[in-house]
Amino acid sequence: MKFNNRFIYGVISIVLAVVIAFIAIPTVISKTNGKTEIARIAKSVERGALITKDDIEIVEVGSYNLPSNIAKKTDDVVGKYAAADLTPGDYILSSKISDTPISSDIQLSQISNGKVAISLSIKSLASGLSDKLRQGDIIRIYHFVDFAVDVPELQFVKVLSVSDSKGFDVDNTKVPEDDEDKRQSTTLTILASPEQAKIITGLENEGVVHVALISRGNAKLAAELLGKQDEALKKIYGDKTTAATPAEAELPSQDY
């Protein structure tokens, strides 16, 4: 039996039509009509604020083309911090929330007695760990003029916040959205003793400060390292009180 081209094309067309009508179209319809529950912002939440159960609502929306990193349950959001200003109706993406406080105000309000907060400039990408420093990191500070110098008083210090050129906090744990430019870190605010703060003030105005990451995400190790630094400061400064006047508490001679 001999078939002509028209007959073959006709059969192929019929088969394609059947596939489209009974397989492709129902598949697309099922995906576009599918529903799922997500967590959505019910009340305005400012950047840095702790998100509570009252701030969110669970709603049913179309499941087609939803972002893969969207929050779907109350537990995905409650107890976390807003990484951006959130308004009613906003979908909650993982890039818009943080597990840890991102506002430096929270850290600054928890400074212990005898300590101060002080900022230092990041003068190049390399000197600031290629823009990868985060709040809570334990770092070591080096000073460079003609050569690098290891500063005994700054072996282990804690980062309170990372800021951009306008003084806004930078959260380097988050990947920028498609329409958001990466903000470069320009200053670090660290926890220091008054003696450390005086040294940092001097380093800030001479040469270049470089930082190295020592510890991240290990609270026990961080406490041990900061304890070692306090012991080193006691050995260097003895019983000198931090409340001494500038004339009484001269900055020790340094080679940096």
C-alpha positions as CSV (number, residue, x, y, z in Angstrom):
1,M,0.0,0.0,0.0
2,K,1.5,3.3,-1.1
3,F,0.9,6.5,1.0
4,N,1.4,9.9,-0.5
5,N,2.9,12.8,1.4
6,R,-0.4,14.5,2.1
7,F,-1.7,11.5,3.9
8,I,1.5,11.2,6.1
9,Y,1.4,14.9,7.0
10,G,-2.3,14.6,7.8
11,V,-1.7,11.7,10.2
12,I,1.2,13.5,11.9
13,S,-1.0,16.6,12.3
14,I,-3.8,14.5,13.9
15,V,-1.3,12.9,16.3
16,L,0.2,16.3,17.3
17,A,-3.3,17.7,17.8
18,V,-4.2,14.8,20.1
19,V,-1.0,15.3,22.1
20,I,-1.6,19.0,22.5
21,A,-5.3,18.6,23.3
22,F,-5.1,15.7,25.8
23,I,-1.6,16.0,27.3
24,A,0.1,19.4,26.9
25,I,-2.9,21.7,27.5
26,P,-4.1,19.8,30.6
27,T,-0.6,19.8,32.0
28,V,-0.3,23.6,31.6
29,I,-3.7,24.2,33.0
30,S,-3.0,22.0,36.0
31,K,0.1,24.0,36.7
32,T,-1.4,27.4,36.2
33,N,-4.5,26.6,38.2
34,G,-2.6,24.9,41.1
35,K,-2.9,26.5,44.5
36,T,-0.5,26.5,47.5
37,E,-0.2,28.3,50.8
38,I,2.5,30.9,51.5
39,A,3.5,33.3,54.3
40,R,2.9,36.9,53.5
41,I,3.5,40.2,55.3
42,A,0.3,41.4,57.1
43,K,1.8,44.5,58.8
44,S,4.6,46.9,58.0
45,V,7.9,45.6,59.3
46,E,11.0,47.9,59.3
47,R,14.4,46.6,58.3
48,G,16.2,45.1,61.3
49,A,13.0,44.4,63.3
50,L,12.1,41.0,64.7
51,I,9.3,39.3,62.8
52,T,6.4,38.1,65.0
53,K,3.4,35.9,64.3
54,D,1.2,39.0,64.2
55,D,3.3,40.4,61.3
56,I,2.4,37.6,58.9
57,E,-0.5,35.8,57.4
58,I,-0.9,32.5,55.6
59,V,-2.7,32.9,52.3
60,E,-3.5,30.6,49.3
61,V,-2.1,31.7,46.0
62,G,-1.4,30.2,42.6
63,S,1.5,27.9,42.7
64,Y,2.7,28.5,39.1
65,N,6.0,30.3,38.7
66,L,6.4,31.1,42.4
67,P,10.1,31.8,43.5
68,S,11.7,28.7,45.0
69,N,12.9,30.7,48.0
70,I,9.5,31.9,49.1
71,A,8.4,31.3,52.7
72,K,5.5,28.9,53.0
73,K,5.1,28.3,56.7
74,T,4.9,30.4,59.8
75,D,8.0,28.7,61.2
76,D,10.0,29.9,58.1
77,V,9.6,33.5,59.2
78,V,8.7,34.0,62.9
79,G,11.7,34.8,65.1
80,K,13.8,36.0,62.2
81,Y,14.8,39.6,61.3
82,A,13.7,41.7,58.4
83,A,16.6,42.3,56.0
84,A,14.6,45.0,54.2
85,D,11.6,47.2,54.8
86,L,8.5,44.9,54.4
87,T,5.0,46.2,53.6
88,P,1.6,44.5,53.7
89,G,1.1,42.0,50.9
90,D,4.9,41.4,50.3
91,Y,5.9,37.9,49.6
92,I,8.7,36.8,52.0
93,L,11.8,35.6,50.2
94,S,14.8,34.1,52.0
95,S,16.8,37.1,50.8
96,K,14.5,39.4,52.8
97,I,15.0,37.8,56.2
98,S,18.0,37.1,58.4
99,D,18.6,34.5,61.2
100,T,20.6,37.1,63.1
101,P,20.1,40.7,64.0
102,I,21.2,42.9,61.1
103,S,20.8,46.3,62.8
104,S,23.9,47.7,64.4
105,D,21.6,49.6,66.8
106,I,20.8,46.2,68.5
107,Q,24.5,45.4,68.9
108,L,25.4,48.9,70.1
109,S,22.8,48.8,72.8
110,Q,24.4,45.6,74.2
111,I,28.0,47.0,74.7
112,S,29.3,45.7,78.1
113,N,30.7,48.0,80.8
114,G,34.3,49.0,80.1
115,K,34.0,48.5,76.4
116,V,33.4,51.0,73.5
117,A,32.4,50.8,69.9
118,I,34.7,52.3,67.3
119,S,34.9,52.3,63.5
120,L,37.8,51.9,61.1
121,S,38.0,52.4,57.4
122,I,38.3,49.7,54.8
123,K,40.5,51.4,52.2
124,S,40.5,48.6,49.6
125,L,38.7,45.4,48.8
126,A,41.6,43.2,49.9
127,S,42.1,45.0,53.2
128,G,38.5,44.2,54.2
129,L,38.5,40.5,53.3
130,S,37.1,41.0,49.9
131,D,33.8,42.4,51.2
132,K,33.0,39.1,53.1
133,L,33.0,40.3,56.7
134,R,29.9,39.8,58.8
135,Q,28.5,40.9,62.1
136,G,29.8,38.8,64.9
137,D,33.0,37.8,63.1
138,I,36.2,37.6,65.2
139,I,39.0,39.3,63.3
140,R,42.7,40.1,63.7
141,I,43.9,43.6,62.7
142,Y,47.2,44.2,61.0
143,H,48.8,47.6,60.2
144,F,50.9,48.4,57.1
145,V,53.0,51.4,56.4
146,D,56.3,50.2,54.9
147,F,55.8,46.6,56.1
148,A,53.0,44.6,57.8
149,V,53.0,44.7,61.7
150,D,51.1,42.3,63.9
151,V,49.4,44.4,66.7
152,P,49.4,42.5,70.0
153,E,46.4,44.5,71.3
154,L,44.3,43.7,68.2
155,Q,44.7,39.9,67.9
156,F,41.1,39.1,68.5
157,V,38.3,41.7,68.1
158,K,34.6,41.3,67.4
159,V,32.8,42.9,64.5
160,L,29.6,44.7,65.6
161,S,28.6,45.9,62.1
162,V,29.7,46.4,58.6
163,S,28.6,49.6,56.8
164,D,28.6,51.1,53.3
165,S,29.8,54.6,52.3
166,K,26.5,56.1,53.5
167,G,26.6,54.5,57.0
168,F,24.0,51.9,56.2
169,D,24.5,48.4,57.5
170,V,25.6,45.8,54.9
171,D,24.5,42.2,55.3
172,N,27.1,40.1,53.4
173,T,25.1,36.9,54.2
174,K,22.6,37.8,51.5
175,V,22.9,37.6,47.7
176,P,21.5,40.9,46.1
177,E,18.3,40.7,44.2
178,D,18.4,40.9,40.4
179,D,17.5,44.6,40.4
180,E,19.8,45.4,43.4
181,D,23.4,46.5,43.2
182,K,26.0,44.9,45.6
183,R,26.9,47.5,48.3
184,Q,30.6,47.6,49.1
185,S,31.7,47.7,52.7
186,T,33.7,50.8,53.6
187,T,33.8,50.8,57.4
188,L,33.8,48.2,60.3
189,T,32.5,49.0,63.7
190,I,34.2,46.8,66.3
191,L,34.0,46.1,70.1
192,A,37.1,47.4,71.8
193,S,38.5,48.5,75.1
194,P,39.5,52.2,75.5
195,E,43.1,51.2,75.0
196,Q,42.4,49.4,71.8
197,A,40.3,52.3,70.6
198,K,43.2,54.7,71.0
199,I,45.4,52.4,69.0
200,I,42.8,52.0,66.2
201,T,42.5,55.8,66.1
202,G,46.2,56.1,65.5
203,L,46.2,53.3,62.9
204,E,43.3,54.9,61.1
205,N,45.3,58.0,60.4
206,E,48.5,56.4,59.4
207,G,49.1,53.7,56.8
208,V,46.5,51.0,55.9
209,V,44.7,48.6,58.2
210,H,44.1,45.0,57.0
211,V,41.9,42.5,58.7
212,A,42.0,38.7,58.8
213,L,39.1,36.4,59.7
214,I,39.8,34.2,62.7
215,S,36.4,32.8,63.7
216,R,32.8,32.8,62.5
217,G,29.6,31.2,63.8
218,N,31.3,29.6,66.8
219,A,30.1,31.4,70.0
220,K,32.2,29.3,72.3
221,L,35.4,29.8,70.4
222,A,34.6,33.5,70.0
223,A,34.3,33.9,73.8
224,E,37.6,32.1,74.4
225,L,39.4,34.2,71.9
226,L,38.0,37.5,73.3
227,G,39.0,36.2,76.8
228,K,42.6,35.7,75.6
229,Q,42.7,39.2,74.2
230,D,41.5,40.6,77.5
231,E,44.2,38.7,79.3
232,A,46.8,40.0,76.8
233,L,45.6,43.6,77.4
234,K,46.0,43.1,81.2
235,K,49.6,41.9,80.7
236,I,50.4,44.9,78.5
237,Y,48.7,47.6,80.5
238,G,48.8,46.2,84.0
239,D,46.5,47.8,86.5
240,K,46.1,51.0,84.5
241,T,42.4,52.0,84.6
242,T,40.5,52.8,81.5
243,A,39.1,55.9,83.2
244,A,42.5,57.6,83.4
245,T,42.8,61.1,81.8
246,P,44.6,61.4,78.5
247,A,47.6,62.8,80.3
248,E,47.7,59.9,82.7
249,A,47.1,57.2,80.2
250,E,49.6,57.9,77.4
251,L,49.5,55.6,74.4
252,P,52.4,53.1,74.7
253,S,55.2,53.5,72.2
254,Q,54.4,51.5,69.1
255,D,56.3,50.7,65.9
256,Y,53.1,50.8,63.8
